[in-house]
Amino acid sequence: MCHAGHKIFDYALVNIAPILPATLAQYAREDQMPIEPDLDRIRALGVEPITGNFVHEGDVLRHDYDHAAQAVLHLALSR
């Protein structure tokens, strides 16, 4: 990701886990849909996508903070 010509992110967490059909239908009724990640385009920005299951499904979709934190810690410890 670039801002004013300067790269500000080296990595991006990208959810690739499927979303339940009932949840997708609920969002579709509100004319909403998930964004399909374009990993090649993310890489073209100079950002390395870290893929995984980063979604928590309840009444609404939220980030799964535990999975996201684990991914960030793993990244920090492996670099």
Jmol script that loads the backbone (N, CA, C; Angstrom):
load data "model"
ATOM      1  N   MET A   1       0.853  -1.153   0.000  1.00  0.00           N
ATOM      2  CA  MET A   1       0.000   0.000   0.000  1.00  0.00           C
ATOM      3  C   MET A   1       0.905   1.222   0.000  1.00  0.00           C
ATOM      4  N   CYS A   2       0.643   2.124  -0.884  1.00  0.00           N
ATOM      5  CA  CYS A   2       1.454   3.340  -0.969  1.00  0.00           C
ATOM      6  C   CYS A   2       0.620   4.554  -0.594  1.00  0.00           C
ATOM      7  N   HIS A   3       1.259   5.472   0.059  1.00  0.00           N
ATOM      8  CA  HIS A   3       0.628   6.730   0.425  1.00  0.00           C
ATOM      9  C   HIS A   3       1.610   7.824   0.080  1.00  0.00           C
ATOM     10  N   ALA A   4       1.224   8.689  -0.829  1.00  0.00           N
ATOM     11  CA  ALA A   4       2.089   9.787  -1.278  1.00  0.00           C
ATOM     12  C   ALA A   4       3.451   9.264  -1.713  1.00  0.00           C
ATOM     13  N   GLY A   5       3.439   8.109  -2.398  1.00  0.00           N
ATOM     14  CA  GLY A   5       4.683   7.556  -2.921  1.00  0.00           C
ATOM     15  C   GLY A   5       5.500   6.765  -1.925  1.00  0.00           C
ATOM     16  N   HIS A   6       5.028   6.615  -0.698  1.00  0.00           N
ATOM     17  CA  HIS A   6       5.754   5.883   0.334  1.00  0.00           C
ATOM     18  C   HIS A   6       4.967   4.637   0.736  1.00  0.00           C
ATOM     19  N   LYS A   7       5.656   3.523   0.782  1.00  0.00           N
ATOM     20  CA  LYS A   7       5.019   2.283   1.199  1.00  0.00           C
ATOM     21  C   LYS A   7       4.809   2.332   2.712  1.00  0.00           C
ATOM     22  N   ILE A   8       3.567   2.035   3.150  1.00  0.00           N
ATOM     23  CA  ILE A   8       3.291   2.095   4.585  1.00  0.00           C
ATOM     24  C   ILE A   8       3.000   0.722   5.185  1.00  0.00           C
ATOM     25  N   PHE A   9       2.738  -0.286   4.342  1.00  0.00           N
ATOM     26  CA  PHE A   9       2.495  -1.638   4.827  1.00  0.00           C
ATOM     27  C   PHE A   9       3.379  -2.613   4.083  1.00  0.00           C
ATOM     28  N   ASP A  10       3.936  -3.579   4.794  1.00  0.00           N
ATOM     29  CA  ASP A  10       4.676  -4.661   4.163  1.00  0.00           C
ATOM     30  C   ASP A  10       3.798  -5.889   3.976  1.00  0.00           C
ATOM     31  N   TYR A  11       2.813  -6.065   4.848  1.00  0.00           N
ATOM     32  CA  TYR A  11       1.962  -7.251   4.854  1.00  0.00           C
ATOM     33  C   TYR A  11       0.502  -6.830   5.028  1.00  0.00           C
ATOM     34  N   ALA A  12      -0.397  -7.687   4.536  1.00  0.00           N
ATOM     35  CA  ALA A  12      -1.835  -7.484   4.742  1.00  0.00           C
ATOM     36  C   ALA A  12      -2.457  -8.834   5.073  1.00  0.00           C
ATOM     37  N   LEU A  13      -3.240  -8.871   6.140  1.00  0.00           N
ATOM     38  CA  LEU A  13      -3.993 -10.077   6.458  1.00  0.00           C
ATOM     39  C   LEU A  13      -5.206 -10.122   5.539  1.00  0.00           C
ATOM     40  N   VAL A  14      -5.373 -11.253   4.849  1.00  0.00           N
ATOM     41  CA  VAL A  14      -6.448 -11.396   3.874  1.00  0.00           C
ATOM     42  C   VAL A  14      -7.240 -12.658   4.194  1.00  0.00           C
ATOM     43  N   ASN A  15      -8.520 -12.496   4.467  1.00  0.00           N
ATOM     44  CA  ASN A  15      -9.359 -13.653   4.744  1.00  0.00           C
ATOM     45  C   ASN A  15      -9.641 -14.413   3.455  1.00  0.00           C
ATOM     46  N   ILE A  16      -9.402 -15.721   3.481  1.00  0.00           N
ATOM     47  CA  ILE A  16      -9.758 -16.567   2.346  1.00  0.00           C
ATOM     48  C   ILE A  16     -10.701 -17.690   2.779  1.00  0.00           C
ATOM     49  N   ALA A  17     -11.132 -17.658   4.035  1.00  0.00           N
ATOM     50  CA  ALA A  17     -12.057 -18.678   4.531  1.00  0.00           C
ATOM     51  C   ALA A  17     -13.439 -18.438   3.940  1.00  0.00           C
ATOM     52  N   PRO A  18     -14.148 -19.510   3.653  1.00  0.00           N
ATOM     53  CA  PRO A  18     -15.506 -19.334   3.118  1.00  0.00           C
ATOM     54  C   PRO A  18     -16.445 -18.766   4.176  1.00  0.00           C
ATOM     55  N   ILE A  19     -17.459 -18.091   3.687  1.00  0.00           N
ATOM     56  CA  ILE A  19     -18.491 -17.530   4.551  1.00  0.00           C
ATOM     57  C   ILE A  19     -19.748 -18.360   4.348  1.00  0.00           C
ATOM     58  N   LEU A  20     -20.428 -18.669   5.440  1.00  0.00           N
ATOM     59  CA  LEU A  20     -21.606 -19.528   5.368  1.00  0.00           C
ATOM     60  C   LEU A  20     -22.666 -18.954   4.421  1.00  0.00           C
ATOM     61  N   PRO A  21     -23.334 -19.836   3.650  1.00  0.00           N
ATOM     62  CA  PRO A  21     -24.374 -19.364   2.720  1.00  0.00           C
ATOM     63  C   PRO A  21     -25.466 -18.535   3.399  1.00  0.00           C
ATOM     64  N   ALA A  22     -25.876 -18.902   4.601  1.00  0.00           N
ATOM     65  CA  ALA A  22     -26.916 -18.133   5.299  1.00  0.00           C
ATOM     66  C   ALA A  22     -26.434 -16.714   5.594  1.00  0.00           C
ATOM     67  N   THR A  23     -25.171 -16.569   5.948  1.00  0.00           N
ATOM     68  CA  THR A  23     -24.614 -15.238   6.216  1.00  0.00           C
ATOM     69  C   THR A  23     -24.541 -14.434   4.927  1.00  0.00           C
ATOM     70  N   LEU A  24     -24.105 -15.074   3.844  1.00  0.00           N
ATOM     71  CA  LEU A  24     -24.064 -14.384   2.549  1.00  0.00           C
ATOM     72  C   LEU A  24     -25.447 -13.922   2.120  1.00  0.00           C
ATOM     73  N   ALA A  25     -26.453 -14.768   2.346  1.00  0.00           N
ATOM     74  CA  ALA A  25     -27.827 -14.412   1.986  1.00  0.00           C
ATOM     75  C   ALA A  25     -28.313 -13.226   2.810  1.00  0.00           C
ATOM     76  N   GLN A  26     -27.983 -13.232   4.092  1.00  0.00           N
ATOM     77  CA  GLN A  26     -28.375 -12.115   4.965  1.00  0.00           C
ATOM     78  C   GLN A  26     -27.793 -10.810   4.443  1.00  0.00           C
ATOM     79  N   TYR A  27     -26.524 -10.809   4.081  1.00  0.00           N
ATOM     80  CA  TYR A  27     -25.881  -9.599   3.559  1.00  0.00           C
ATOM     81  C   TYR A  27     -26.419  -9.233   2.182  1.00  0.00           C
ATOM     82  N   ALA A  28     -26.730 -10.237   1.343  1.00  0.00           N
ATOM     83  CA  ALA A  28     -27.261  -9.970   0.003  1.00  0.00           C
ATOM     84  C   ALA A  28     -28.603  -9.246   0.081  1.00  0.00           C
ATOM     85  N   ARG A  29     -29.403  -9.574   1.087  1.00  0.00           N
ATOM     86  CA  ARG A  29     -30.684  -8.877   1.262  1.00  0.00           C
ATOM     87  C   ARG A  29     -30.481  -7.381   1.512  1.00  0.00           C
ATOM     88  N   GLU A  30     -29.295  -7.016   1.969  1.00  0.00           N
ATOM     89  CA  GLU A  30     -28.957  -5.606   2.197  1.00  0.00           C
ATOM     90  C   GLU A  30     -28.051  -5.067   1.090  1.00  0.00           C
ATOM     91  N   ASP A  31     -28.028  -5.780  -0.044  1.00  0.00           N
ATOM     92  CA  ASP A  31     -27.192  -5.413  -1.202  1.00  0.00           C
ATOM     93  C   ASP A  31     -25.716  -5.304  -0.850  1.00  0.00           C
ATOM     94  N   GLN A  32     -25.257  -6.203   0.007  1.00  0.00           N
ATOM     95  CA  GLN A  32     -23.844  -6.239   0.390  1.00  0.00           C
ATOM     96  C   GLN A  32     -23.268  -7.603   0.041  1.00  0.00           C
ATOM     97  N   MET A  33     -21.971  -7.608  -0.212  1.00  0.00           N
ATOM     98  CA  MET A  33     -21.274  -8.858  -0.485  1.00  0.00           C
ATOM     99  C   MET A  33     -19.822  -8.720  -0.065  1.00  0.00           C
ATOM    100  N   PRO A  34     -19.175  -9.844   0.215  1.00  0.00           N
ATOM    101  CA  PRO A  34     -17.759  -9.756   0.602  1.00  0.00           C
ATOM    102  C   PRO A  34     -16.895  -9.349  -0.592  1.00  0.00           C
ATOM    103  N   ILE A  35     -15.787  -8.751  -0.278  1.00  0.00           N
ATOM    104  CA  ILE A  35     -14.810  -8.384  -1.305  1.00  0.00           C
ATOM    105  C   ILE A  35     -13.973  -9.611  -1.615  1.00  0.00           C
ATOM    106  N   GLU A  36     -13.856  -9.941  -2.887  1.00  0.00           N
ATOM    107  CA  GLU A  36     -13.004 -11.057  -3.296  1.00  0.00           C
ATOM    108  C   GLU A  36     -11.557 -10.556  -3.335  1.00  0.00           C
ATOM    109  N   PRO A  37     -10.673 -11.184  -2.591  1.00  0.00           N
ATOM    110  CA  PRO A  37      -9.279 -10.702  -2.572  1.00  0.00           C
ATOM    111  C   PRO A  37      -8.564 -10.984  -3.884  1.00  0.00           C
ATOM    112  N   ASP A  38      -7.838 -10.007  -4.359  1.00  0.00           N
ATOM    113  CA  ASP A  38      -7.009 -10.145  -5.554  1.00  0.00           C
ATOM    114  C   ASP A  38      -5.557 -10.158  -5.079  1.00  0.00           C
ATOM    115  N   LEU A  39      -5.053 -11.356  -4.787  1.00  0.00           N
ATOM    116  CA  LEU A  39      -3.716 -11.483  -4.196  1.00  0.00           C
ATOM    117  C   LEU A  39      -2.624 -10.962  -5.118  1.00  0.00           C
ATOM    118  N   ASP A  40      -2.784 -11.145  -6.418  1.00  0.00           N
ATOM    119  CA  ASP A  40      -1.780 -10.629  -7.353  1.00  0.00           C
ATOM    120  C   ASP A  40      -1.731  -9.105  -7.329  1.00  0.00           C
ATOM    121  N   ARG A  41      -2.886  -8.484  -7.248  1.00  0.00           N
ATOM    122  CA  ARG A  41      -2.924  -7.019  -7.209  1.00  0.00           C
ATOM    123  C   ARG A  41      -2.331  -6.491  -5.901  1.00  0.00           C
ATOM    124  N   ILE A  42      -2.588  -7.189  -4.800  1.00  0.00           N
ATOM    125  CA  ILE A  42      -2.000  -6.802  -3.522  1.00  0.00           C
ATOM    126  C   ILE A  42      -0.479  -6.879  -3.613  1.00  0.00           C
ATOM    127  N   ARG A  43       0.021  -7.982  -4.180  1.00  0.00           N
ATOM    128  CA  ARG A  43       1.481  -8.125  -4.343  1.00  0.00           C
ATOM    129  C   ARG A  43       2.052  -7.046  -5.256  1.00  0.00           C
ATOM    130  N   ALA A  44       1.293  -6.678  -6.297  1.00  0.00           N
ATOM    131  CA  ALA A  44       1.758  -5.635  -7.221  1.00  0.00           C
ATOM    132  C   ALA A  44       1.937  -4.295  -6.512  1.00  0.00           C
ATOM    133  N   LEU A  45       1.240  -4.113  -5.403  1.00  0.00           N
ATOM    134  CA  LEU A  45       1.404  -2.896  -4.605  1.00  0.00           C
ATOM    135  C   LEU A  45       2.630  -2.962  -3.700  1.00  0.00           C
ATOM    136  N   GLY A  46       3.326  -4.107  -3.747  1.00  0.00           N
ATOM    137  CA  GLY A  46       4.495  -4.278  -2.890  1.00  0.00           C
ATOM    138  C   GLY A  46       4.151  -4.767  -1.506  1.00  0.00           C
ATOM    139  N   VAL A  47       2.949  -5.307  -1.345  1.00  0.00           N
ATOM    140  CA  VAL A  47       2.474  -5.787  -0.060  1.00  0.00           C
ATOM    141  C   VAL A  47       2.317  -7.303  -0.143  1.00  0.00           C
ATOM    142  N   GLU A  48       2.830  -8.017   0.850  1.00  0.00           N
ATOM    143  CA  GLU A  48       2.729  -9.473   0.869  1.00  0.00           C
ATOM    144  C   GLU A  48       1.456  -9.882   1.611  1.00  0.00           C
ATOM    145  N   PRO A  49       0.531 -10.558   0.907  1.00  0.00           N
ATOM    146  CA  PRO A  49      -0.685 -10.992   1.597  1.00  0.00           C
ATOM    147  C   PRO A  49      -0.419 -12.201   2.490  1.00  0.00           C
ATOM    148  N   ILE A  50      -0.947 -12.145   3.686  1.00  0.00           N
ATOM    149  CA  ILE A  50      -0.905 -13.270   4.620  1.00  0.00           C
ATOM    150  C   ILE A  50      -2.341 -13.789   4.667  1.00  0.00           C
ATOM    151  N   THR A  51      -2.562 -14.967   4.101  1.00  0.00           N
ATOM    152  CA  THR A  51      -3.913 -15.487   3.978  1.00  0.00           C
ATOM    153  C   THR A  51      -4.267 -16.411   5.135  1.00  0.00           C
ATOM    154  N   GLY A  52      -5.554 -16.471   5.433  1.00  0.00           N
ATOM    155  CA  GLY A  52      -6.018 -17.360   6.487  1.00  0.00           C
ATOM    156  C   GLY A  52      -7.484 -17.138   6.780  1.00  0.00           C
ATOM    157  N   ASN A  53      -7.920 -17.741   7.860  1.00  0.00           N
ATOM    158  CA  ASN A  53      -9.291 -17.589   8.323  1.00  0.00           C
ATOM    159  C   ASN A  53      -9.303 -16.469   9.360  1.00  0.00           C
ATOM    160  N   PHE A  54      -9.712 -15.291   8.941  1.00  0.00           N
ATOM    161  CA  PHE A  54      -9.695 -14.127   9.815  1.00  0.00           C
ATOM    162  C   PHE A  54     -11.098 -13.562  10.048  1.00  0.00           C
ATOM    163  N   VAL A  55     -12.120 -14.393   9.833  1.00  0.00           N
ATOM    164  CA  VAL A  55     -13.497 -13.922   9.987  1.00  0.00           C
ATOM    165  C   VAL A  55     -14.191 -14.698  11.103  1.00  0.00           C
ATOM    166  N   HIS A  56     -14.976 -13.961  11.878  1.00  0.00           N
ATOM    167  CA  HIS A  56     -15.816 -14.558  12.916  1.00  0.00           C
ATOM    168  C   HIS A  56     -17.257 -14.303  12.512  1.00  0.00           C
ATOM    169  N   GLU A  57     -18.035 -15.383  12.425  1.00  0.00           N
ATOM    170  CA  GLU A  57     -19.430 -15.244  12.038  1.00  0.00           C
ATOM    171  C   GLU A  57     -20.329 -15.330  13.265  1.00  0.00           C
ATOM    172  N   GLY A  58     -21.128 -14.318  13.438  1.00  0.00           N
ATOM    173  CA  GLY A  58     -22.157 -14.287  14.475  1.00  0.00           C
ATOM    174  C   GLY A  58     -23.376 -13.673  13.831  1.00  0.00           C
ATOM    175  N   ASP A  59     -24.014 -12.747  14.521  1.00  0.00           N
ATOM    176  CA  ASP A  59     -25.135 -12.032  13.903  1.00  0.00           C
ATOM    177  C   ASP A  59     -24.650 -11.192  12.721  1.00  0.00           C
ATOM    178  N   VAL A  60     -23.416 -10.731  12.809  1.00  0.00           N
ATOM    179  CA  VAL A  60     -22.759  -9.990  11.724  1.00  0.00           C
ATOM    180  C   VAL A  60     -21.339 -10.521  11.593  1.00  0.00           C
ATOM    181  N   LEU A  61     -20.709 -10.245  10.462  1.00  0.00           N
ATOM    182  CA  LEU A  61     -19.317 -10.652  10.275  1.00  0.00           C
ATOM    183  C   LEU A  61     -18.404  -9.691  11.018  1.00  0.00           C
ATOM    184  N   ARG A  62     -17.420 -10.250  11.661  1.00  0.00           N
ATOM    185  CA  ARG A  62     -16.413  -9.467  12.378  1.00  0.00           C
ATOM    186  C   ARG A  62     -15.055 -10.094  12.107  1.00  0.00           C
ATOM    187  N   HIS A  63     -14.002  -9.343  12.403  1.00  0.00           N
ATOM    188  CA  HIS A  63     -12.670  -9.930  12.366  1.00  0.00           C
ATOM    189  C   HIS A  63     -12.545 -10.936  13.507  1.00  0.00           C
ATOM    190  N   ASP A  64     -11.867 -12.024  13.246  1.00  0.00           N
ATOM    191  CA  ASP A  64     -11.556 -12.972  14.319  1.00  0.00           C
ATOM    192  C   ASP A  64     -10.256 -12.491  14.938  1.00  0.00           C
ATOM    193  N   TYR A  65     -10.372 -11.782  16.039  1.00  0.00           N
ATOM    194  CA  TYR A  65      -9.222 -11.130  16.653  1.00  0.00           C
ATOM    195  C   TYR A  65      -8.163 -12.130  17.101  1.00  0.00           C
ATOM    196  N   ASP A  66      -8.582 -13.292  17.580  1.00  0.00           N
ATOM    197  CA  ASP A  66      -7.608 -14.306  18.009  1.00  0.00           C
ATOM    198  C   ASP A  66      -6.776 -14.802  16.832  1.00  0.00           C
ATOM    199  N   HIS A  67      -7.430 -15.138  15.715  1.00  0.00           N
ATOM    200  CA  HIS A  67      -6.693 -15.616  14.536  1.00  0.00           C
ATOM    201  C   HIS A  67      -5.795 -14.521  13.965  1.00  0.00           C
ATOM    202  N   ALA A  68      -6.302 -13.294  13.935  1.00  0.00           N
ATOM    203  CA  ALA A  68      -5.499 -12.180  13.424  1.00  0.00           C
ATOM    204  C   ALA A  68      -4.276 -11.953  14.308  1.00  0.00           C
ATOM    205  N   ALA A  69      -4.471 -11.978  15.619  1.00  0.00           N
ATOM    206  CA  ALA A  69      -3.349 -11.780  16.541  1.00  0.00           C
ATOM    207  C   ALA A  69      -2.326 -12.898  16.404  1.00  0.00           C
ATOM    208  N   GLN A  70      -2.782 -14.140  16.270  1.00  0.00           N
ATOM    209  CA  GLN A  70      -1.863 -15.257  16.090  1.00  0.00           C
ATOM    210  C   GLN A  70      -1.043 -15.082  14.810  1.00  0.00           C
ATOM    211  N   ALA A  71      -1.676 -14.652  13.736  1.00  0.00           N
ATOM    212  CA  ALA A  71      -0.971 -14.462  12.471  1.00  0.00           C
ATOM    213  C   ALA A  71       0.078 -13.355  12.592  1.00  0.00           C
ATOM    214  N   VAL A  72      -0.271 -12.261  13.252  1.00  0.00           N
ATOM    215  CA  VAL A  72       0.665 -11.155  13.421  1.00  0.00           C
ATOM    216  C   VAL A  72       1.847 -11.590  14.300  1.00  0.00           C
ATOM    217  N   LEU A  73       1.566 -12.296  15.393  1.00  0.00           N
ATOM    218  CA  LEU A  73       2.652 -12.775  16.248  1.00  0.00           C
ATOM    219  C   LEU A  73       3.553 -13.766  15.513  1.00  0.00           C
ATOM    220  N   HIS A  74       2.950 -14.653  14.751  1.00  0.00           N
ATOM    221  CA  HIS A  74       3.748 -15.607  13.978  1.00  0.00           C
ATOM    222  C   HIS A  74       4.635 -14.876  12.982  1.00  0.00           C
ATOM    223  N   LEU A  75       4.071 -13.881  12.312  1.00  0.00           N
ATOM    224  CA  LEU A  75       4.838 -13.087  11.353  1.00  0.00           C
ATOM    225  C   LEU A  75       5.993 -12.376  12.056  1.00  0.00           C
ATOM    226  N   ALA A  76       5.724 -11.765  13.194  1.00  0.00           N
ATOM    227  CA  ALA A  76       6.760 -11.033  13.922  1.00  0.00           C
ATOM    228  C   ALA A  76       7.887 -11.962  14.397  1.00  0.00           C
ATOM    229  N   LEU A  77       7.524 -13.150  14.838  1.00  0.00           N
ATOM    230  CA  LEU A  77       8.523 -14.076  15.362  1.00  0.00           C
ATOM    231  C   LEU A  77       9.305 -14.802  14.269  1.00  0.00           C
ATOM    232  N   SER A  78       8.740 -14.854  13.071  1.00  0.00           N
ATOM    233  CA  SER A  78       9.411 -15.578  11.991  1.00  0.00           C
ATOM    234  C   SER A  78      10.273 -14.687  11.107  1.00  0.00           C
ATOM    235  N   ARG A  79      10.246 -13.401  11.322  1.00  0.00           N
ATOM    236  CA  ARG A  79      11.020 -12.480  10.463  1.00  0.00           C
ATOM    237  C   ARG A  79      12.260 -12.037  11.148  1.00  0.00           C
TER     238      ARG A  79
END
end "model"
wireframe off; spacefill off
backbone 0.3
color backbone group
